[in-house]
Amino acid sequence: MRTKLVIFFLYSYICPYNLYHMRYYLTILLTFLSIASFAREPLREVYSLNNDWRFFYADEPTVDRAGYVTLPHTWNNDIFSEGREFRYASANYVREVYIPADMSGKRLFLRFGGVQSVANIFVNGEHIGEHRGGYTAFTFEITEKVNFDATNLIMVVVSNSNRSDVLPTSTELNPTGGIYREVELLVTERNIVTPLYYSSDGVQVVQQQVDKHQASGVVRVRLSTPDTEHPVVNLRIVAPDGYEAFYKSVRVAKAEQRRTLDIEYSIHNPQLWSPSEPNLYSVEVCVEHNHRVEDMVVVQTGFRKVSINADNRLCINDKVVEVRGVNMAHDRQGAGMAITRSHMDEDLAAVASLGANALRSLTGPHHPYIYDECDRRG
């Protein structure tokens, strides 16, 4: 019904004009329809790999005895049980993944949200890489290692043994071991914002000047474009109310396949972020090659001015904020460190019930979901 009304309106509006004007408005309409259709084109595809992992300890003789587990998982899931000893061990996670033929020509990445605390990744028996440290995400590209239109074998060898070269080296928190956060398969086009830069979004909003009149700085984009030396990168910043606050298109000049691009931005009269009004802007970055968008990454950020006044008190947007904080650990009874989003929501609700407005993470970084929710909730 809505489509019919729009067409009727356009027809009634242009019919009094001559053919020239009609062609003009039809061109606008067709351009709009083309843009709308283009915006619906899928770019990145993300597949959860949390199910159907076979788990067995490294000192067990065969994978045939392995049981199936679902991520997040830890072999010390209840470290508070009476009479149970904490286990330091090396263990294996094995999973099959079918890669269809239509993914040929795309790029494939494995992203791990967190493995406690040393992980070695194998695809079809070939070592892809090692990651040390249990509190940060990591990503490996596997494009050249998989077989298309075939089933591929992923194996993760995990150790939670105490090591002097892996933080934390103290006994403040025992690493419970395991793939205790989510695992994803990311499928992209060829020319992209890279997910390999510390397993981040590849888009960093750097704020240089913020007040009620203006927010300015640079958006730092990490690119990986093997098929083109001069991709076009489009930056769009959308205000909390949906208004387009900034847009800029840049053609990259450097002839490097992996590079960093800084795009300057400036927003007039920004809606500032504060604990009482947690306004968030959407920052959209698109990568074009041959007039076709191949990748788009969207991150959220809040523009705010942080300072310390003469009385040594924290100020946000020149207003004093009384900090009432709590320490938040990484585990809970019955789950160890393999906590889910529902667990995190319960913890944040408990923090709010205490009247706290700040968190201190114990030992290492929390799941990114915690920080995103803090941004949204103020």
Secondary structure, 3 states (H helix, E strand, C coil): CHHHHHHHHHHHHHCCCCHHHHHHHHHHHHHHHHHHHHHCCCCCEEEECCCCEEEEECCCCCHHHCEEECCCCCCCCCCCCCCCCCCCCEEEEEEEEEECHHHCCCEEEEEECCCECEEEEEECCEEEEEEECCCCCEEEECCCCCCCCEEEEEEEEEECCCCCCCCCCCCCCCCCCECCCCEEEEEECCCEECCCCCCCCCEEEEEEEECCCEEEEEEEEEEECCCCCCCEEEEEEECCCCCEEEEEEEECCCCCCEEEEEEEEEEECCCCECCCCECCEEEEEEEEECCEEEEEEEEEECCCCEEECCCCCEEECCEECCCCEEEECCCECCCECCCCHHHHHHHHHHHHHCCCCEEEECCCCCCHHHHHHHHHHC
